[in-house]
Amino acid sequence: MVRQLGELENEVMTRVWQWNRPVTVREVLEDLLRERELAYTTVMTVMDKLFQKGWLRREQEGRAFRYEPVSSREAYTAALMNDAWATSDNPAAALVHFFGMMSPEQQDALRDALRVAAPPPVEQSAEEAPAEAPSEIGAPGDPEAR
């Protein structure tokens, strides 16, 4: 089960994910200071905890560490969604409700994702194919076939 990141953990991870390179506590702190007052030791503690929880890996460089994400933000989001879905007694109904909450843009993104993730159709043998399946091109009543 994936635990949702806390507010400051999320702010730190957002920067690490966006920058997509190894970062130091100092770099993260300097960026966070644009929005709020924080102590170096606070950011260092948060990043150390994220390391201990398996969200960050680190490599020592002199006296400091350089941190980088273990996985992507998309993988984190997918794990949260999977955990939430797994708590439902009726996963199909939960999906219907979820789809109903989606914006048209989110629905388009879902369709695109399903096209990418869906397995290719299994080819049917001649014995398994429907007996009177009209062909897609030139089917009776198809105005483009004329």
C-alpha positions in Angstrom: 0.0 0.0 0.0 1.4 3.4 -1.0 1.1 6.1 1.5 0.2 9.5 0.1 3.0 12.1 0.5 2.6 14.8 3.1 2.4 18.5 2.0 6.1 19.3 2.3 7.1 15.8 1.0 5.0 16.5 -2.1 6.6 19.9 -2.6 10.1 18.4 -2.4 9.2 15.5 -4.6 7.6 17.8 -7.2 10.9 19.6 -7.6 12.9 16.5 -7.8 10.6 15.0 -10.4 10.4 18.2 -12.4 14.2 18.8 -12.4 14.8 15.2 -13.4 18.4 15.3 -12.2 20.3 14.6 -9.0 19.6 17.5 -6.6 21.0 18.7 -3.2 19.1 19.8 -0.2 20.4 23.4 -0.7 18.9 23.5 -4.3 15.5 22.3 -3.1 15.6 24.7 -0.1 16.5 27.7 -2.3 13.5 27.0 -4.5 11.1 26.4 -1.6 12.2 29.7 0.0 10.5 31.5 -2.9 7.2 30.4 -1.5 7.7 29.9 2.3 10.2 30.2 5.1 12.0 26.9 5.9 15.1 25.9 7.7 17.8 23.9 5.9 17.5 21.2 8.5 13.8 20.9 7.9 14.3 20.2 4.2 17.3 17.9 5.0 15.1 15.9 7.4 12.3 15.6 4.8 14.6 14.4 2.1 16.3 11.9 4.5 12.8 10.5 5.4 11.9 10.3 1.7 15.2 8.4 1.2 14.4 6.0 4.1 10.8 5.5 2.7 12.3 4.5 -0.7 11.1 7.5 -2.6 14.6 8.9 -3.2 18.1 7.4 -3.6 21.2 9.4 -2.8 24.9 9.5 -3.5 27.4 11.3 -1.3 29.3 14.1 -3.0 31.7 15.7 -0.5 29.9 16.5 2.7 26.5 16.6 1.0 24.2 14.1 -0.7 22.7 14.3 -4.2 19.2 12.9 -4.3 17.2 11.6 -7.2 13.8 9.9 -7.5 13.4 6.2 -7.4 10.3 6.3 -9.6 8.3 8.8 -11.6 5.4 11.0 -10.5 3.2 9.0 -12.9 4.2 5.7 -11.2 3.4 7.3 -7.8 0.0 8.5 -9.1 -0.8 5.2 -10.6 0.0 3.4 -7.3 -2.3 5.8 -5.4 -5.1 5.2 -7.9 -4.6 1.4 -7.7 -4.7 1.4 -3.9 -7.8 3.5 -3.9 -9.5 1.3 -6.4 -8.5 -1.9 -4.5 -10.4 -0.6 -1.4 -13.7 -0.8 -3.2 -16.2 -3.7 -2.7 -17.4 -3.0 -6.3 -14.5 -2.0 -8.5 -16.6 -1.7 -11.6 -19.0 0.7 -9.9 -16.1 2.7 -8.5 -14.7 3.1 -12.1 -18.1 4.2 -13.4 -18.2 6.9 -10.7 -14.6 7.9 -11.4 -15.2 8.2 -15.1 -18.3 10.4 -14.3 -16.0 12.8 -12.4 -13.5 13.2 -15.3 -13.3 16.3 -17.4 -13.5 15.8 -21.2 -9.7 16.3 -21.3 -9.2 13.5 -18.7 -11.5 11.2 -20.7 -9.5 11.8 -23.8 -6.3 11.1 -21.9 -7.9 7.8 -20.6 -8.9 6.8 -24.2 -5.3 7.5 -25.3 -3.9 5.5 -22.4 -6.2 2.5 -23.2 -5.1 2.5 -26.8 -1.5 2.3 -25.7 -2.0 -0.2 -22.9 -4.6 -2.5 -24.5 -3.3 -5.8 -25.8 -3.6 -6.3 -29.5 -6.7 -8.1 -30.6 -6.4 -11.9 -30.8 -6.7 -13.2 -34.4 -9.6 -15.6 -34.9 -9.3 -18.7 -36.9 -11.8 -19.1 -39.8 -13.8 -21.6 -37.6 -14.2 -19.0 -34.8 -15.0 -16.0 -37.0 -18.7 -15.0 -37.2 -20.4 -16.7 -40.1 -21.9 -13.5 -41.7 -19.7 -10.7 -40.6 -19.9 -7.9 -43.1 -16.6 -6.5 -44.3 -15.7 -3.1 -43.0 -15.1 -1.8 -46.5 -18.0 -1.9 -48.9 -20.5 -3.2 -46.3 -24.2 -2.9 -47.6 -25.6 0.5 -46.6 -22.2 2.0 -46.3 -22.3 5.4 -48.1 -18.5 5.4 -48.6 -18.7 2.0 -50.4 -20.5 3.5 -53.3 
